[in-house]
């Protein structure tokens, strides 16, 4: 195989279709924050573990340390605007975003496909990112909803009705 540039690698990674999530958390002053993440992956059923990645320099890292709780939202097919909204840093990021405060105190965005309440179990270094391994404490799943998918730098969807008939 030939050597590659970081831009070629980025394009190669973009060929892998992935779901889109928004992760919400609380800072030291109990202010709510959210960030779009597509590096979500399942790890284990026993114990229930998931993982996702975050840039080492991210302002979110102090709020994702071991023992910190966060809420992972699997976005619904029509929530592209929310994915883009939480992809950039902004203040008062929940203004205009339909949400509620869940029993755990975390901000819960309305109408998502699934929700995973998690607690960070491990943080591993992985190049220029940290790999967050989190234990799933509780979940809500709405299988009738279709997830938002991201591939080749675009939002796409699958025809789940077609998948169910085959």
N, C-alpha and C positions, 0 to 999 in steps of 0.2 A: 504494500500500500504506500502511496505517496504521502509526503508531509502535507500538512494543512495549516491554514491560518485560523485565527480565533473566529473570524467572520464565517469561514467555511464550516467550522465546527458548530457555530450557532445555527446556521442554516440546516445542517445535518440533524441537530437536536430538534429543530422545528418540524421535522418530518414525523416525529413521534406525537401522535394525537393524545391529548390529555384532557381530563376534566378541569374545570376552573373553580377555585374556591376563594372565599374571602375569610380571613381569620381575624377575629376580634379579640381584644385583650384590654387589660386595664394597666395604666401606669402607676407610679408611686402615689400620685395625688388622686387616684381612683377616677381618672379621666379615661374615656373610651377611645380606642383607636382601632383601625381596620386596615388590612393590607391584602391585595390580591396575590394569590399564590397558585401556580399550576404544577408545582413539584410535589404534590400530594401522592402518597403511596401507602398501601396496606403493608403491614409487617407480620403480624401474628394474631391468631384467634385466642390463644392461651399463653400468656395474658393478652388482652386486647390492645394491640399497639399499632400505631400509624407513624409515618415519618413525613417530613417536608423540609425544605431547605430555605435558608435566609442568608443574605449577604452578611459577612462578618461585621461590616461597618454600619449595618442598618440601625436606625434609631430604635427599632423594635427589640433588638437583642436583650437589653436589660429586662424587658417585660416577658421574655420567653425562657428565662433561666430555669434550671431544675426546680420543680415544686410550684411553678407558676401555672395558672389555669388560663386556657384560651378556648374559644368556640370556633370550630371550623364549619363553614357553611358551604355546601355543594350548591353552586348556582344553577338556577333553572334556565332552560334554553332561551328565554326572552330577557334574561338579566344581563345582557352584554353591557348596558350602560353602567350597571353596578361594578362589573369587572373593571371597566375603564376608570370609573370614579375612584375606586380604592387602589388603583395602580399608581397613582401619583400622591405625593405628600401634600396635605392641606390641613388647615385648622378647621375646627367645627365640622368634621367630615360626615357627621350623621344628620346634619340639617338637610331636610328634603328627602332623606332616605327612610322609607317605611320600615320601622323597627319597634322593638319593645325591649325592656330590660327583663332578662330571664331570671328565674329564681336564684341562679348562681351569681347574679350581679353583672353578668356580661351582656353586652349589647347583642341582641338577636335580630338579624335582618329578616323581614317577612318573606314568605312564599318561596323558600328554597327547597331543593330536592331532598336534602338531608342535613342534619346537624349533629356534630360530634363534640360533646363537652370533653375536654382533654386536660391533662396535667403533664407538663414536661417531665419525662423520666430521665432522659440523657441528652446531652449536647455533644456532638462529635465534630471535629474539624474535618472539612472536606474541601481542600483547595481554598478558593476565595469565599466559600460559603460555610455556614454551620449547618449540620444536619440535626434537626430537632426530632427526637424520638419521643412520642407522647403516648401515655396510657389513656384509653378511651374510658371515661367515667360513666357517661350516659349517651344515648343517641335517640334521634327521631328520624324516621325515614318515610318518605312519601313516594313509593314506587310508581304511582300513576303519573308523576311529573317527569318530564324529560330533561336530562342534564345538558348544560352548556359545555361544548367541547372546543378546544383550541388546537389548531394544527396549521403549520406553514404560515404562521403569523396572522391567522384569521380565525374568527369565531365560526364554527360550523355546527351542524346538528345532524343527528341520525334519525331516520324514520323508524321509530320504535314500533309502530304498528306493523310495519313490514317485517321487522325482526320477530315479532310475536307469532306471525302466521307461518313462518318457515320452520 
